[in-house]
Amino acid sequence: MVFWIFGYGSLVWNPGFEYDEKLIGYIKDYRRVFDLACIDHRGTPEKPARTCTLEESKGAVCWGAAYCVRGGPEKEKAAMEYLERRECEYDRRTLVDFFTDEDSLHPALTGVIVFTSTPDKVNNKYYLGPAPLEEMARQIATASGPCGNNREYIFKMEKALHDISHEDDYIIELANEVRKVLGIAESVPKEKKLLSPSQIPLKSHISPVKLHSLPEAIAAVAADS
C-alpha cells in the first residue's frame, strides 16, 4: 500500500511522520474554516480551541502540502496510525484530486487522502459550527492546551501558507482579528516577515470567553497539532 495524504493545517509545517515525497499544491471545491473544536492539543474540554477543517465550497481552492508514504507495510501502517491519533477530531477520510499547476484541468494525483469533519453538531461532537469573526478571534486568543496555545496555531498556519507563497485571505483576516484582541499589530504586509511564535505576547488583559464543555478526548495527544 502506497498512499498520499493532503495537509491543509498543521501538517503543512509539521507533518510529524516519516514520508518519502512532498508536493506543494491544492485541492478544488474546498475552503478552510475554523469550525472544529480541539480539546486535547491546544484546548481543553472545559475551554476548547478552534481548529481548522475543510468546508465544501464550489469553485474554491485550498493550497497545502501532499505527502507520499511508501516503503513497506510497517512504515505505511505506522504513518497512518500516527495520523489517525493526531487527527482524532476529524471523523471523515475523503479522497480528492490534487493539483500542482494553477491552470491545469488535470490532477497531478488522484485518490489523495484528506481528513475532514462532518458539519453536524448532533453527529459530530467536535463540530462547533461558524461564529462571528470577533467571537472566534477571542476564543482563539484565550484557549490553550497540552501542545500550546490556540493563537500560536493560527499564526503558524498563516506563516506556513506565506512560506509556500499561497496565503489564505480567510486565515489572514482571522489572524489579524486575533492580533486585535491581543493588542498587537493588526496586519502583516506580504513583503515583511511574519511574527514568530516567540514574538507573540503570552499574557493579555482580555477576559476568556465562556464556552460549553465537550467530552474528554478519545485519542492520544499528538505533538504540535
N, C-alpha and C positions, 0 to 999 in steps of 0.2 A: 504494500500500500504506500503510495506517494500522495501527499496532499499539500495543497496551498491554503493558507489562511490569510484573510484580509484584516488588517488592523486599522482602525479609524480613531481610536482613543489613545490610551497609554501604550498600546502595542506599537505605535508609531515610533516612540522614543525609547521604549523599554520592553522589548519582546520577552526577555526572561527565559527563553528556552533555546536549545541548540537548533539552528536552521542551516540550510545549505545554500540558499539563494534568496536575495531580497530584490524586489522591484518596486519602484515608486509609480503609482498610477491611480486610477479611480474606478468607481462603480457608478452606474447610472440609476436614476429614479429613486435615490435615497438621499436624505439630508440628516445632519446631526441635530439632535435635540437633547437638552438636559432634563429628561423626564423620568429618570430611573433613580431609585434610592440605592445608596451604598451604606450598609450598616456594619461592615466588618473591616473595611480598609481605611477609608477616610471619613467615616462617620460611625455612629453607634445606633443601636435600636431605639434609644431614647431621643437621639438627635441625629437623624440620618443626613448624610451628604447627598448632593445631587451629582449624578454621573452621566456620562454621555451614552446615548443609544442612537439607533437609526429609526427614522420615520419614513415611510414610503411617500414619495413626492414626485409626481410625473414631471420629467424634464430636468430634475435636479441632478447634480454631480457631486460626489463625495470623494475627495482625494485622501490617499493614505498610503500604506505600505503592504505589499503581499509577500509572505514568507513561504518558502518551499521547504518541506521536511522529507528527506529521503535517506536511505541508508540501512534499511532493515527494519523488521517488525518491532524490535525492542526500542529502538530510537524513536520511531514514529508513535508507538504506544505511550512512551514516556512524555513526549511533547503534547499529545492530545490529553492525557490525564492531567498534566500541569494546566493546560488551558481550561479544561472543564472545572478545575478547582478555582482557578483565578477568575473565570467569567461566570461564577455561580449565580449571579443575579440575572443572567441572560438565559431565558428559557427556550430560545429557538436557535437552531442551526440552519441557516439559509444558504443555498448555493447560488452564486452570482457569476456574471461575466465580469472580467477585469480588463481594463483598457490602459494602455500606456501612451497612445498617440491621441492628442486632444481632438484631432479632426477625424479620427478613424471610426468607421462604421463596423469594423470587425474587431472582436476582442482578442487581446493577446493570450488570455487564458479563459477557460470555461470551467464550471464546477468548483469555483473557489469558495471555501467555507467562510462565512461571516456569522459571528454571534450577534443576535438581535433579541428583542424582547416583545412580548405580547402587550399591546397598548390597552390593557383591560385591568382595572383595579380589582375586579372580582376574582378573576382567574390568575392574576399575576400579583403576588403580594408585594413585589418590589416596584411596581409601576406607580409613580406619583402623579403623572399627567402634567400638562402645561400649567404655568402660573405667570403672573405679571413679571416682567423683567426685573423690577426692583425687588420683588419678593424672592425670586430665585437668587439674585445677587447677594441679598442679606443672608440667606441660608448658606450659600457657598462661602461667604466671608467668615462665618462663625463656626461651621461644622469641622470636626476633626476626629481622627480615629487612630488605630494602631499603626497605620502606614503613613500617617502625616495628616496635614490639614487639607480641606477641600479646595481652598483658594490656590494652593500650590499646584493642584491637579489641573485647574483650568489655565493657569499661567504657563505651565509646562506644555500643555496642548497647544496653546497659542504660539509659543516659541517653536515647537516641533513643526507645525504647519508653515511657519515663517521660514524655517530652515530648509524645507523641501520646496520652497517657492510657490506654495499653493495655500495661501491664507484663506480662512473661512470668515466671512463677514459676520455671521451669527456669533462665532466664538469671540471675535474681536469686540463686538458690541457688548456681549455679556461680561467679558473680562474687564472692559472699561467701566462697566457699571459696578463690578466688584471693587475696582480701584476707587471709584467714587465713594462707596460705602466705607472703605478703609482710609479714605482721605489722602490717597496718593495720586500720581499722575493719571489723568483721565484717558489719554490717548498715547499711542506709541507710533511715531512715524515709521513707515516701512524702511527708510534708509538708516534708521538708528537701531542700535542693539536693544533687544527686549530685556526687561528686568529678569535677572536670575532669581531663583527661589531664595537665595541668601540675602537679596536686597529687599525682600518683601517684609514689611513690618509684621512682627509676631504678636503685637499687642494692639488692641483697639478699644476705644471707649464705647463702641456700639453695643446695644443690648441684643442678646441672642433671640432668634425667632422662636415662637412656641410651636412645636411640632408634635404630631401623634406618634407614639411608639410603634415600632414594627417588630415582627417576630425575630427571635435570635437567628444569627447566621447559620446556614446549614452546611457550610463548607469551610475548608481551611483558609487562613489568610494567605494571600499571595503578595509577594514583595512588590511595592511601588505600583499598585494598580489604581 
